[in-house]
């Protein structure tokens, strides 16, 4: 009887080993991938994430499911990503807000921007623009600053949250120009534009593609662009640098993964996303319309860029003086 049990045990162990080996040998990916996004659905960055996810899903042969986790200046999304399994099936849309600015605006974070993530790819640079409601009495950045000096706190500057890019630009400009402008935070960029159209708020910073039709129709006014050079879509709109208000930064979007994610998987994802972000159909059909400049850098280049961007962000935060806590 003992020999029979011993034989059956050996058979069971062999079958189990074969099953485990077969599972381990399954090519990556063999199940859906989750992409966490720090913004609510409907904004320009969320639409970018969904377009890129759709293209990469086709290339990988598995769905990439976008999970929106907005709020708290990206803390909710990045904490969730940092605590996710490092298995290649959990990714996070990376932004300068979450990885470059938050370390210097918060005394304590629920994640470590430099230690909890491995950069996968730098996807795009964002062409940003400072826009005003058509109902405002000023048509230029100079006019805005003049009114802010004459009537302190009379201008409402909309943002999609305390510590967001629009809030950073507001504080930078207010400090450099020595003016008082009122900050009005909303939940996302999808809420700030209706606020400007209704006259509830006066000014905001936003990705150009999100408002270009409204600028062309005259429902909004472009005051300045935040890019290094003037944009072909707005040739008569000056840069912040021309006005002496340049931050030295440009907004970007990339992808990161939990830090222990195998590098073989990271490099596989990098190759797929790098190819898809430069696909002519995506560039012509979406990126160019949104004024998103595709990058698609290598994993090593992406890591170096984020490190340099964090250094620049430290300088900007020190001047703006924005300090937040995780419970704001």
C-alpha positions in Angstrom: 0.0 0.0 0.0 2.9 2.3 0.9 4.4 1.8 -2.6 1.1 2.7 -4.2 0.9 5.9 -2.2 4.5 6.7 -3.0 3.9 6.1 -6.7 0.7 8.3 -6.7 2.6 11.0 -4.8 5.3 11.0 -7.4 2.8 11.2 -10.2 0.9 14.1 -8.5 4.2 16.0 -8.0 5.2 15.5 -11.6 1.8 16.7 -12.8 1.9 19.7 -10.5 5.4 20.6 -11.7 4.3 20.3 -15.3 1.3 22.6 -14.6 3.4 25.2 -12.9 6.0 25.1 -15.6 3.3 25.5 -18.3 1.9 28.5 -16.4 5.3 30.1 -16.1 6.0 29.5 -19.7 2.9 31.4 -20.8 3.9 34.4 -22.9 3.4 37.9 -21.5 0.7 39.2 -21.4 -1.9 36.5 -20.9 -4.5 38.5 -19.1 -5.8 42.2 -19.1 -3.4 45.0 -18.1 -4.7 47.8 -15.8 -3.6 51.4 -16.4 -4.3 53.8 -13.5 -5.0 57.4 -14.5 -5.0 60.2 -12.0 -7.6 62.3 -13.8 -11.4 61.9 -14.2 -12.8 60.6 -17.4 -13.4 63.1 -20.2 -10.3 65.3 -19.9 -7.6 65.6 -22.5 -5.1 63.3 -20.6 -7.8 60.7 -20.0 -8.6 60.6 -23.7 -4.9 60.3 -24.5 -4.6 57.4 -22.1 -7.5 55.6 -23.7 -6.2 56.1 -27.2 -2.8 54.8 -26.3 -4.3 51.9 -24.4 -6.4 50.9 -27.3 -3.5 50.9 -29.8 -1.2 49.0 -27.4 -4.0 46.5 -26.6 -4.1 45.5 -30.2 -0.3 45.1 -30.4 -0.1 43.1 -27.2 -3.2 40.9 -27.8 -4.7 41.8 -24.4 -7.0 44.5 -23.2 -5.5 47.5 -21.4 -8.2 48.6 -18.9 -8.1 52.3 -17.9 -9.0 52.9 -14.3 -9.7 56.5 -13.3 -8.6 57.4 -9.7 -8.8 61.2 -9.6 -8.3 63.5 -6.6 -5.7 64.7 -4.1 -3.2 65.9 -6.7 -2.6 62.4 -8.0 -1.9 60.9 -4.5 -4.8 58.4 -4.8 -3.7 57.1 -8.2 0.1 56.9 -7.5 -0.4 55.3 -4.1 -2.6 52.7 -5.7 0.0 52.1 -8.4 2.9 51.9 -5.9 1.0 49.2 -3.9 0.0 47.2 -7.0 1.6 43.8 -7.8 4.8 44.3 -9.8 3.8 41.8 -12.4 3.5 43.8 -15.6 -0.3 43.9 -15.3 -0.4 47.1 -13.3 0.7 50.4 -14.8 0.3 54.0 -14.0 0.0 57.0 -16.3 2.9 59.2 -15.2 2.8 63.0 -15.1 5.0 65.8 -13.9 2.5 66.6 -11.2 2.7 63.2 -9.6 6.4 62.4 -10.0 8.1 65.8 -10.2 6.1 68.4 -8.3 4.4 66.4 -5.5 7.7 65.5 -3.7 8.3 69.2 -3.1 4.7 70.4 -2.4 3.9 67.7 0.2 5.8 67.2 3.4 4.8 63.5 3.3 3.5 61.3 0.5 1.9 57.9 0.6 4.4 56.8 -2.1 8.0 57.5 -3.0 8.2 59.0 -6.5 11.9 58.1 -6.9 11.8 54.6 -5.3 8.4 53.1 -5.9 8.3 53.2 -9.7 10.3 52.1 -12.7 9.8 54.4 -15.7 8.4 52.6 -18.8 8.3 55.3 -21.3 8.0 59.1 -21.9 5.0 59.3 -24.2 4.3 63.0 -25.1 4.9 66.6 -24.4 1.8 68.8 -23.9 1.4 72.1 -25.6 -0.4 74.1 -23.0 -2.1 77.5 -23.2 -3.4 80.0 -20.7 -6.9 80.9 -21.8 -9.5 83.5 -20.7 -13.3 83.6 -20.8 -14.7 85.6 -23.7 -16.4 87.7 -21.1 -13.2 89.1 -19.5 -12.3 92.7 -20.3 -8.7 91.8 -21.1 -7.5 90.0 -24.3 -3.8 89.6 -23.4 -1.6 88.4 -20.6 -0.4 91.9 -20.1 -4.1 93.1 -19.8 -4.7 90.4 -17.2 -1.7 91.5 -15.1 -2.7 95.1 -15.4 -6.2 94.3 -14.1 -4.8 92.1 -11.3 -2.7 95.1 -10.2 -5.6 97.6 -10.3 -8.1 95.2 -8.7 -6.4 92.6 -6.5 -8.2 89.3 -6.3 -10.7 90.3 -8.9 -9.7 87.6 -11.4 -10.8 84.0 -10.8 -8.2 81.4 -12.0 -9.7 77.9 -12.4 -7.6 74.8 -11.8 -8.4 71.1 -11.6 -7.2 70.9 -8.0 -4.8 72.3 -5.5 -1.3 71.6 -6.7 -2.4 70.8 -10.3 -0.5 72.3 -13.2 -3.0 75.3 -13.6 -2.5 76.1 -9.9 1.3 75.9 -10.3 1.2 78.3 -13.3 -1.1 80.6 -11.3 1.3 80.8 -8.4 4.3 81.2 -10.6 2.8 84.1 -12.5 1.4 85.7 -9.4 4.8 85.6 -7.7 6.8 86.7 -10.7 4.4 89.6 -11.5 3.6 90.4 -7.9 -0.1 90.3 -8.3 -3.1 88.8 -6.4 -5.3 86.4 -8.4 -7.9 84.2 -6.8 -7.5 80.4 -7.1 -10.7 78.4 -7.8 -10.1 74.6 -7.8 -12.4 72.2 -9.7 -12.3 68.4 -9.9 -10.8 68.2 -13.4 -10.2 70.0 -16.7 -13.6 68.8 -17.9 -15.1 71.1 -15.3 -12.9 74.2 -15.7 -13.8 74.9 -19.3 -17.6 75.1 -18.6 -16.7 77.4 -15.8 -14.9 79.8 -18.2 -17.7 79.5 -20.8 -20.3 80.5 -18.2 -18.2 83.3 -16.8 -18.0 81.7 -13.4 -14.2 81.7 -13.7 -12.0 84.0 -15.8 -8.8 82.2 -16.6 -7.1 78.7 -16.6 -4.3 76.7 -18.0 -5.2 73.8 -20.2 -3.9 71.5 -23.0 -4.3 73.3 -26.3 -6.1 70.6 -28.1 -8.8 70.5 -25.5 -9.8 74.1 -26.3 -8.6 74.8 -29.8 -12.2 74.7 -31.3 -13.3 77.1 -28.6 -10.5 79.5 -29.4 -11.2 79.4 -33.1 -14.9 80.2 -32.4 -14.1 83.1 -30.1 -15.7 81.5 -27.1 -12.3 81.6 -25.3 -9.3 83.8 -25.7 -5.6 82.6 -25.8 -3.4 84.8 -23.6 -0.1 82.9 -23.7 1.4 79.5 -24.5 3.6 77.5 -22.1 5.8 75.9 -24.8 9.4 76.9 -25.5 8.3 78.4 -28.9 5.1 79.9 -30.3 2.7 77.3 -31.6 1.7 77.1 -35.3 -1.9 76.8 -34.2 -1.6 80.2 -32.4 1.1 82.1 -34.2 0.0 85.5 -32.7 0.0 84.2 -29.1 3.2 84.9 -27.2 5.0 82.4 -25.0 5.4 82.9 -21.3 9.2 83.3 -22.0 8.5 86.3 -24.2 6.6 87.8 -21.3 9.3 87.1 -18.8 7.1 84.5 -17.0 8.6 81.2 -18.2 8.7 78.4 -15.6 11.3 76.4 -17.5 9.1 73.4 -17.5 6.8 71.7 -20.0 4.1 69.3 -19.1 4.5 65.7 -20.1 2.8 62.3 -19.9 4.5 58.9 -19.6 3.9 55.5 -18.1 5.5 53.9 -15.0 5.2 50.5 -13.3 5.7 49.3 -9.7 9.4 49.2 -9.1 10.0 45.4 -8.9 8.3 44.8 -12.3 10.7 42.6 -14.3 12.8 44.6 -16.7 12.1 42.1 -19.5 8.4 43.1 -19.3 9.3 46.8 -18.9 11.3 46.7 -22.1 8.6 44.8 -23.9 6.1 47.5 -22.9 8.5 50.2 -23.9 8.9 48.8 -27.3 5.2 48.5 -27.9 4.3 52.0 -26.6 7.2 53.6 -28.4 5.9 52.2 -31.7 2.3 53.0 -31.1 2.7 56.6 -29.9 4.4 57.4 -33.2 1.9 55.5 -35.4 0.7 57.8 -38.2 -2.9 57.0 -37.5 -2.6 58.0 -33.9 -0.4 61.1 -34.6 -2.7 62.4 -37.4 -6.0 61.3 -35.9 -5.5 62.4 -32.3 -2.1 63.7 -31.2 -1.7 66.5 -33.7 -5.3 67.6 -33.1 -4.6 67.8 -29.4 -1.2 69.5 -29.9 0.5 66.6 -28.1 4.1 66.1 -29.3 5.0 62.3 -29.4 8.3 61.3 -27.7 8.4 57.6 -27.4 11.9 57.5 -25.7 13.8 54.5 -24.5 13.4 53.2 -20.9 16.8 54.7 -19.9 16.0 58.0 -21.6 12.7 58.2 -19.8 14.3 57.6 -16.4 16.9 60.3 -17.1 14.2 62.8 -18.2 12.0 62.3 -15.1 15.1 62.8 -12.9 15.9 66.1 -14.6 12.3 67.2 -14.6 12.1 66.6 -10.8 15.1 68.9 -10.3 13.4 71.7 -12.3 10.2 71.2 -10.4 12.0 71.7 -7.1 13.0 75.2 -8.2 9.5 76.1 -9.4 7.9 74.9 -6.2 10.4 76.8 -4.1 9.4 80.1 -5.8 5.7 79.5 -5.9 5.6 78.5 -2.2 2.8 75.9 -2.7 2.7 73.6 0.3 0.1 70.9 0.7 -0.9 68.1 3.0 -2.2 64.7 2.1 -5.6 65.5 3.7 -6.3 68.7 1.6 
